[in-house]
Amino acid sequence: MSLFEPRLQSLRTRMAAAGLDVALITDDDNVYYLTGYYDYLHMEFGRPTILVVPREGQSLLITPTIDLNSALASARVDRIAAWNDGMGAEWRAELPAALKGAARIGIEPHHMPPLVRAYVDELTAGTSVASVTPILADMRMIKSPQELQLARHAGEVAGAMMAAGRAAIGDGVPEYEVALATSQAGTRKAAELLSAHYDDADMSPNTHFLQIMASGRDIVKTHHRASTRIMRRGEPVFLCFCGMTNFHRFKLGFDRTFWIGEAPDDQAAVYEVAVASQKAALDALGPGVTAESVHAAYAEVIQGAGFEYPFRCGRATGFSFLEKPQLVTGDTTILQPGMVLAVDGSVSVETFRAQVGDSFIITDTGWEPLTHHPKALGEVIL
């Protein structure tokens, strides 16, 4: 039995409990989670892919003909319906029959392309429509042993990228050289792991997504991308891999702040608070506590040091960059073993910003780190 059959069956069981007759899945990550199928393009090129999961009966994948060979190779579904640009009703052709007789239909309201949503609204006029997103979010919170192996390997890829980025930082070096170094290191580590542990020959080892980094005066730009800027001695440098740690489609969060040669005293003091705030979060992190209580411990350190109330402490990750729960005020989800969470420590002032972040598996007794890199002040001055 593949990994995907139990997931589809679990979805059907939960649909029955929620009174849903059929679900239309349009989020790329959920299509992959349930079927193993990915095509990289989807709506970016105006071509919808739709997974139809009835409570009873055959699952159906509606996907463009241009990607049919990929679907046949990877999609674990009962039936595939390919559609071609400009031919007949295109992707619409299968939906009337798929939804016929359904009294209650589940959709992903925030992940359904407007083009598809408009047609589904026409078909379902007078029919009860509900969100299937909470069901899928709950399903994906607790990772399977196979997913946890992916998470650990993703941590190895992230570590290789961080080490290479650290080594490339220096006085007179342009930021893009750091990005090139991290991408090459991550790709080589991913290729090594794929060759040794996985049999999916189509899964690419190449890292992608523009490198998040900032140096000097740009350090306050949280999601700044690597540019042609030349780094100089005495400047801070921020590296973030939250968009690039994506091994076998499993995502993690991981970031560090460095200095070239020396760290100004005022910046070092801010950095120490950021590290302390992450430590406070980790002291609170574990099974049986609420997500918001971890954020509260982190925020208390930051505000206690005289800084403004911070953004969320972290988030769950997996096959999406953002999953449930979030470590933020108002999220009362109880943390459980098998969750994967990115946990940050961060402080921002007008001219400087410090952040350290790592990813962890919640265990029966606490947590297991997935990312590893020094964070003591003396160890991040290069």
C-alpha positions as CSV (number, residue, x, y, z in Angstrom):
1,M,0.0,0.0,0.0
2,S,1.3,3.5,-0.9
3,L,1.5,6.4,1.6
4,F,-1.3,8.0,-0.2
5,E,-4.1,5.4,0.0
6,P,-4.4,5.8,3.8
7,R,-4.5,9.5,3.5
8,L,-7.4,9.4,1.0
9,Q,-9.2,6.9,3.2
10,S,-8.7,9.1,6.2
11,L,-10.1,12.1,4.3
12,R,-13.1,10.1,3.3
13,T,-13.7,9.0,6.9
14,R,-13.5,12.6,8.1
15,M,-15.7,13.8,5.2
16,A,-18.4,11.3,6.3
17,A,-18.2,12.6,9.9
18,A,-18.6,16.2,8.6
19,G,-21.5,15.2,6.3
20,L,-19.6,16.0,3.0
21,D,-20.5,13.9,-0.1
22,V,-17.6,15.1,-2.3
23,A,-14.5,17.3,-1.9
24,L,-12.8,19.3,-4.6
25,I,-9.1,19.8,-3.7
26,T,-7.2,22.5,-5.6
27,D,-4.3,23.5,-3.3
28,D,-1.1,22.2,-4.9
29,D,0.3,20.9,-1.6
30,N,-2.9,19.1,-0.7
31,V,-3.1,17.4,-4.1
32,Y,0.5,16.2,-3.5
33,Y,-0.2,15.1,0.1
34,L,-3.2,13.0,-1.0
35,T,-1.9,11.6,-4.3
36,G,1.8,12.1,-4.7
37,Y,1.2,14.2,-7.9
38,Y,2.9,17.5,-8.6
39,D,3.4,19.4,-11.9
40,Y,5.0,22.7,-10.8
41,L,2.8,24.9,-13.1
42,H,-0.9,24.6,-12.2
43,M,-2.6,28.0,-12.3
44,E,0.6,29.9,-12.9
45,F,0.0,29.0,-16.6
46,G,-3.8,29.2,-16.5
47,R,-4.3,25.4,-16.3
48,P,-6.3,24.2,-13.3
49,T,-5.6,20.8,-11.7
50,I,-8.5,19.5,-9.5
51,L,-8.7,16.4,-7.3
52,V,-12.2,15.1,-6.8
53,V,-12.6,12.9,-3.8
54,P,-16.1,11.4,-3.3
55,R,-17.1,10.0,0.1
56,E,-17.8,6.8,-1.8
57,G,-16.5,5.9,-5.2
58,Q,-13.5,6.6,-7.4
59,S,-11.1,9.4,-6.8
60,L,-10.6,11.6,-9.9
61,L,-7.7,13.8,-10.9
62,I,-8.5,16.4,-13.5
63,T,-5.2,17.7,-15.0
64,P,-3.9,19.3,-18.2
65,T,-3.0,16.9,-21.1
66,I,0.4,18.6,-21.2
67,D,1.1,17.1,-17.8
68,L,-0.6,13.7,-18.4
69,N,2.6,11.7,-18.5
70,S,3.7,13.1,-15.1
71,A,0.3,12.3,-13.7
72,L,0.3,8.8,-15.0
73,A,3.7,8.2,-13.4
74,S,3.0,9.7,-9.9
75,A,-0.7,10.2,-9.2
76,R,-2.1,7.5,-6.9
77,V,-5.8,8.0,-7.9
78,D,-8.5,5.7,-9.3
79,R,-8.9,7.7,-12.5
80,I,-7.2,10.6,-14.4
81,A,-9.1,12.9,-16.8
82,A,-6.8,14.9,-19.0
83,W,-8.1,18.1,-20.7
84,N,-6.5,20.2,-23.5
85,D,-6.4,23.9,-24.1
86,G,-9.4,25.1,-26.1
87,M,-10.9,21.6,-26.6
88,G,-14.5,21.2,-25.6
89,A,-15.3,22.2,-22.0
90,E,-11.7,21.7,-20.9
91,W,-11.4,21.1,-17.2
92,R,-15.1,21.8,-16.7
93,A,-16.2,18.7,-18.6
94,E,-15.9,16.2,-15.7
95,L,-17.3,18.3,-12.9
96,P,-21.1,18.2,-13.5
97,A,-21.1,14.4,-13.3
98,A,-18.6,14.4,-10.3
99,L,-20.9,16.7,-8.3
100,K,-24.3,15.3,-9.5
101,G,-26.4,14.2,-6.5
102,A,-24.1,15.6,-3.9
103,A,-26.0,17.3,-1.1
104,R,-23.0,18.8,0.6
105,I,-19.7,19.7,-1.2
106,G,-16.4,20.5,0.4
107,I,-14.0,23.0,-1.3
108,E,-10.9,25.0,-0.3
109,P,-12.2,28.5,-0.4
110,H,-8.9,30.2,0.0
111,H,-7.0,27.9,-2.4
112,M,-9.5,27.5,-5.2
113,P,-8.6,29.6,-8.3
114,P,-11.3,32.3,-8.9
115,L,-11.9,30.8,-12.4
116,V,-12.7,27.4,-11.0
117,R,-14.7,28.9,-8.1
118,A,-16.9,30.8,-10.4
119,Y,-17.8,27.6,-12.3
120,V,-18.2,25.5,-9.2
121,D,-20.6,28.2,-7.8
122,E,-22.7,27.9,-11.0
123,L,-22.9,24.1,-10.6
124,T,-23.6,24.2,-6.9
125,A,-26.3,26.9,-6.8
126,G,-28.7,25.8,-4.1
127,T,-26.4,23.1,-2.8
128,S,-24.7,23.3,0.6
129,V,-21.0,24.1,0.2
130,A,-18.5,23.9,3.1
131,S,-14.8,24.3,3.7
132,V,-12.8,21.1,3.7
133,T,-9.6,23.1,4.6
134,P,-9.9,22.5,8.4
135,I,-10.2,18.7,7.8
136,L,-7.0,18.7,5.7
137,A,-5.2,21.0,8.1
138,D,-6.0,18.7,11.1
139,M,-4.9,15.6,9.0
140,R,-1.6,17.1,8.2
141,M,-0.6,18.3,11.7
142,I,0.8,15.0,12.9
143,K,3.5,13.7,10.6
144,S,4.0,10.1,9.8
145,P,7.3,8.3,10.4
146,Q,8.1,8.7,6.7
147,E,7.4,12.4,6.8
148,L,9.6,12.8,9.9
149,Q,12.4,11.1,8.0
150,L,11.9,13.8,5.3
151,A,12.0,16.5,8.0
152,R,15.3,15.2,9.3
153,H,16.8,15.0,5.8
154,A,15.5,18.5,5.1
155,G,17.4,19.6,8.2
156,E,20.6,18.2,6.7
157,V,20.0,20.1,3.5
158,A,19.4,23.3,5.5
159,G,22.5,22.7,7.5
160,A,24.6,22.3,4.4
161,M,23.2,25.6,3.0
162,M,23.8,27.5,6.2
163,A,27.4,26.3,6.5
164,A,28.1,27.2,2.9
165,G,26.5,30.6,3.3
166,R,28.5,31.3,6.4
167,A,31.7,30.3,4.7
168,A,31.0,32.6,1.7
169,I,30.3,35.8,3.8
170,G,33.2,38.2,3.9
171,D,34.4,41.7,3.5
172,G,34.2,42.7,-0.2
173,V,31.9,39.8,-1.2
174,P,28.6,40.6,-3.0
175,E,25.5,39.1,-1.5
176,Y,24.7,37.1,-4.6
177,E,27.9,35.0,-4.1
178,V,26.5,33.8,-0.8
179,A,23.2,32.9,-2.5
180,L,25.1,30.9,-5.2
181,A,27.1,29.0,-2.5
182,T,24.0,28.1,-0.5
183,S,22.1,26.9,-3.5
184,Q,25.0,24.7,-4.7
185,A,25.6,23.2,-1.2
186,G,21.9,22.5,-0.7
187,T,21.5,20.9,-4.1
188,R,24.5,18.6,-3.6
189,K,23.3,17.5,-0.2
190,A,19.8,16.9,-1.4
191,A,21.1,14.8,-4.4
192,E,23.2,12.8,-2.0
193,L,20.2,12.0,0.3
194,L,17.9,11.3,-2.6
195,S,20.4,8.8,-4.1
196,A,20.9,7.1,-0.8
197,H,17.4,6.9,0.6
198,Y,14.7,7.4,-2.0
199,D,13.6,5.8,-5.3
200,D,11.7,8.8,-6.8
201,A,13.9,9.5,-9.8
202,D,11.8,12.5,-10.9
203,M,12.2,14.4,-7.6
204,S,14.6,17.3,-8.2
205,P,17.5,17.9,-5.7
206,N,17.9,21.5,-6.9
207,T,17.2,24.2,-4.4
208,H,15.0,27.0,-5.6
209,F,13.4,30.2,-4.4
210,L,15.4,33.4,-4.2
211,Q,17.8,33.5,-1.2
212,I,16.4,35.6,1.7
213,M,19.3,37.6,3.1
214,A,20.2,41.1,4.0
215,S,23.4,42.9,5.1
216,G,24.4,46.3,6.4
217,R,21.7,48.9,6.4
218,D,19.3,46.5,4.6
219,I,19.3,44.2,7.7
220,V,15.9,45.7,8.7
221,K,14.3,44.4,5.5
222,T,13.0,41.1,6.8
223,H,12.5,39.3,3.4
224,H,15.2,41.1,1.4
225,R,16.7,39.0,-1.4
226,A,20.3,38.6,-2.3
227,S,21.5,41.6,-4.4
228,T,24.7,43.0,-5.9
229,R,25.4,44.8,-2.7
230,I,29.0,44.4,-1.4
231,M,29.3,43.4,2.2
232,R,31.8,45.1,4.5
233,R,33.6,44.5,7.8
234,G,31.6,45.3,10.9
235,E,28.3,44.8,9.1
236,P,25.6,42.3,10.2
237,V,24.4,39.7,7.7
238,F,21.1,37.8,7.9
239,L,20.5,34.4,6.2
240,C,17.1,32.8,6.0
241,F,16.2,29.5,4.4
242,C,12.5,29.4,5.1
243,G,11.7,29.4,1.4
244,M,14.7,27.3,0.2
245,T,14.6,24.4,2.7
246,N,12.3,22.3,0.5
247,F,13.7,18.7,0.4
248,H,11.5,16.2,-1.4
249,R,8.8,18.9,-1.0
250,F,9.1,19.0,2.8
251,K,9.7,22.5,4.2
252,L,11.5,23.8,7.3
253,G,12.3,27.2,8.8
254,F,16.0,28.1,9.6
255,D,17.8,31.4,9.9
256,R,20.8,33.1,11.6
257,T,22.3,36.5,12.0
258,F,26.1,37.0,11.5
259,W,28.7,39.8,11.6
260,I,31.8,40.3,9.5
261,G,34.8,40.7,11.8
262,E,33.1,42.5,14.7
263,A,29.7,43.2,16.2
264,P,28.8,46.7,17.5
265,D,27.9,46.6,21.2
266,D,24.3,48.0,20.6
267,Q,23.6,45.3,17.9
268,A,25.1,42.6,20.1
269,A,22.8,43.5,22.9
270,V,19.8,43.3,20.7
271,Y,21.0,39.9,19.4
272,E,21.3,38.5,22.8
273,V,17.7,39.3,23.5
274,A,16.7,37.6,20.3
275,V,18.6,34.4,21.4
276,A,17.1,34.6,24.8
277,S,13.6,34.9,23.4
278,Q,14.0,31.7,21.4
279,K,15.4,29.9,24.4
280,A,12.3,31.0,26.4
281,A,10.1,29.6,23.6
282,L,12.0,26.3,23.6
283,D,11.7,26.1,27.4
284,A,8.0,26.2,26.9
285,L,7.8,24.0,23.9
286,G,6.6,20.4,24.2
287,P,3.6,18.1,24.1
288,G,0.5,19.1,26.0
289,V,1.0,22.9,25.9
290,T,-0.9,25.4,23.8
291,A,0.6,27.0,20.7
292,E,-0.1,30.4,22.1
293,S,1.7,29.7,25.4
294,V,5.0,29.2,23.5
295,H,4.5,32.6,21.8
296,A,3.7,34.2,25.2
297,A,7.0,33.0,26.7
298,Y,9.0,34.3,23.7
299,A,7.1,37.7,23.7
300,E,7.6,38.1,27.5
301,V,11.4,38.1,27.1
302,I,11.3,40.6,24.2
303,Q,8.8,43.0,25.9
304,G,10.6,42.6,29.2
305,A,13.7,43.9,27.6
306,G,11.9,47.0,26.5
307,F,11.2,46.1,22.9
308,E,7.9,46.2,21.0
309,Y,5.4,43.2,21.0
310,P,6.9,40.8,18.4
311,F,5.4,39.0,15.4
312,R,4.5,35.3,15.8
313,C,7.1,33.0,17.4
314,G,6.8,30.3,14.8
315,R,4.6,28.0,12.7
316,A,4.1,24.4,11.7
317,T,5.6,23.3,8.5
318,G,5.5,20.2,6.3
319,F,4.5,20.0,2.7
320,S,3.5,23.7,2.9
321,F,5.5,26.6,4.3
322,L,2.7,27.4,6.7
323,E,0.6,24.7,8.3
324,K,-1.5,24.4,11.5
325,P,-0.8,25.4,14.2
326,Q,0.9,28.8,14.4
327,L,2.8,29.9,17.5
328,V,0.9,33.1,18.0
329,T,-1.6,34.7,20.4
330,G,-5.1,33.2,19.8
331,D,-4.0,29.7,18.6
332,T,-5.1,27.4,21.4
333,T,-4.1,24.2,19.5
334,I,-2.5,21.6,21.9
335,L,0.9,20.6,20.7
336,Q,1.3,16.9,20.1
337,P,4.1,14.5,19.3
338,G,4.8,14.3,15.6
339,M,4.2,18.0,14.9
340,V,7.0,19.9,13.1
341,L,7.4,23.5,14.1
342,A,9.7,26.4,13.2
343,V,10.6,28.5,16.3
344,D,12.1,31.9,16.1
345,G,13.7,34.4,18.4
346,S,13.7,37.9,17.0
347,V,14.0,41.6,17.9
348,S,13.7,44.6,15.6
349,V,14.8,48.2,16.2
350,E,14.9,51.1,13.8
351,T,18.4,50.4,12.4
352,F,19.0,46.8,13.2
353,R,17.2,43.5,13.3
354,A,18.3,40.2,14.9
355,Q,16.8,36.8,14.3
356,V,17.6,33.2,15.0
357,G,15.3,30.4,14.0
358,D,15.3,26.6,14.0
359,S,12.9,23.7,13.3
360,F,11.9,21.0,15.8
361,I,9.8,17.8,16.0
362,I,7.6,17.6,19.1
363,T,8.3,14.3,20.9
364,D,6.7,12.4,23.7
365,T,8.9,14.2,26.2
366,G,9.9,17.5,24.6
367,W,11.4,18.2,21.2
368,E,14.0,17.1,18.7
369,P,16.0,19.7,16.8
370,L,16.1,19.4,13.0
371,T,18.4,22.3,12.3
372,H,21.8,22.8,13.8
373,H,24.1,25.8,13.7
374,P,25.9,27.8,16.4
375,K,24.1,30.9,17.8
376,A,26.2,32.1,20.7
377,L,27.4,35.6,19.9
378,G,31.1,34.7,19.7
379,E,30.3,32.0,17.2
380,V,28.4,34.2,14.7
381,I,31.1,36.8,14.4
382,L,33.0,35.7,11.3
